[in-house]
């Protein structure tokens, strides 16, 4: 038997023996249906990013579990957990280190609890109807991962044979995907979590930095195991061609920030949305957001990038625009209006949940309305004030939603001539019923928003 075959056999043995209870794996109800090549369950779903370290004073899985009822009530569908793996100590940044400097792919960060705690959390989440996605860091490991000693050939090396760091990530070491044994080991590590915890997918960190050939090999193997959701941290069409279901909307978010700070007009959004139509596959899903852990920690999102009330209409857009699988980051429902540090402990202080009612309405609408499925039809509407007003409809069969957003810091009154808006409709946030018609006039305050269902 070749070294490669021996290596794979050994890894599979590790996977099987490491399961907490192999007879109980994959006990959660498995959804096998697909739409446009994606898990059917994601099409009207949403994502909530969980920062376990900062979520509670304890920073543990068990402490976070106490928030599940609240998040379910708010309408969260999918929980994305930032890396649950242990963090390397060599070249560690700050006191606690980066979540993305992983020291083991098949162990739990002891700061969060143990494998039993994690599996109990996943089981409870599944029982409540949540899907669970974990953050995966395939591009690099931390600076003291065992592979550095046992498999130095798993790493990209400099001329002296030393594993290199990429960019300014000095606490990590870059993996070498030209090595087939590394590919097999990474796939086996990902399978471990599918078998051990029955998770529902992966958010893959800097996925474009990993070779396309790896994803073309890995994703079909993983999806054969279970009908999982694959999210790439990348904003390029090729990530869909290698098997990912969804990608980030970095370009859209960058334009939102320019509009929120008055540097561009509302109509500028059309350019990035139209670019997606021409450069991404037609079935590509896109994760829209107004914040995430990177944008919050390093760029002050959403409290500074979308100052004052400007966050609200963009949040509405993320929940209602075409192709969207919308994201909410930990604490946005409070909201916490500051950066949450990346390498230190800084507990989120929940209590007011001031935005929770706003998100609850949006999440319920998104989850229960066929017209807001990621693949439902979209039509941009022309108004008499396109430099400020951004309006569109979403439709699927008899289901229709009209979205009217004032993406400016001044109040406006504008008309929409398109007969597409005609019909009896109810506004989401006020419950006001209207008989809308072509030529309808809409009055919105600065950063105002209206969402009508028919």
Buried (B, 14 or more C-beta within 10 A) or exposed (E): EEEEEEBBEEBBEBBEEBBBEEEEBBEBEEBEEBBBEBBBBBBBBBBBBBBBBBBBEBBBBBBBBEBBEEBBEBBBBBBBBBBBBBBBEBBBBEEBBBBBBBBBBBBBBEBBBBBEBBBBBBBEBBEEEBBBBBBBBBBBBBBBBEBBEEBBEBBBBEEEEEBEBBEEBEBBBBBBBEBBBBBBBBBBBBBBBBBBBBBBBBBBBBBBBBBBEBBEBBBEEBBEEBBBBBBBBBBBBBBBBBBBBBBBBBBBBEBBBBBBBEEBBBBBBEEBBEEBEEEBEEBBBBBBBBBBBBBBBEBBBBBBBBBEBBBBBBBBBBBBBBBBBBBBBBBBBBBBEEBBBBBEEBEBEBEEBEBBEBBBBBBEBBBEBBBBBBBBEBEBBEBBBBBBBBBBBBBBEEBBBBBBBBBBBEEBEBBBEBEBBBBEBEBBBEEEEBEBEEEBEBEBEBBBBBBBBB
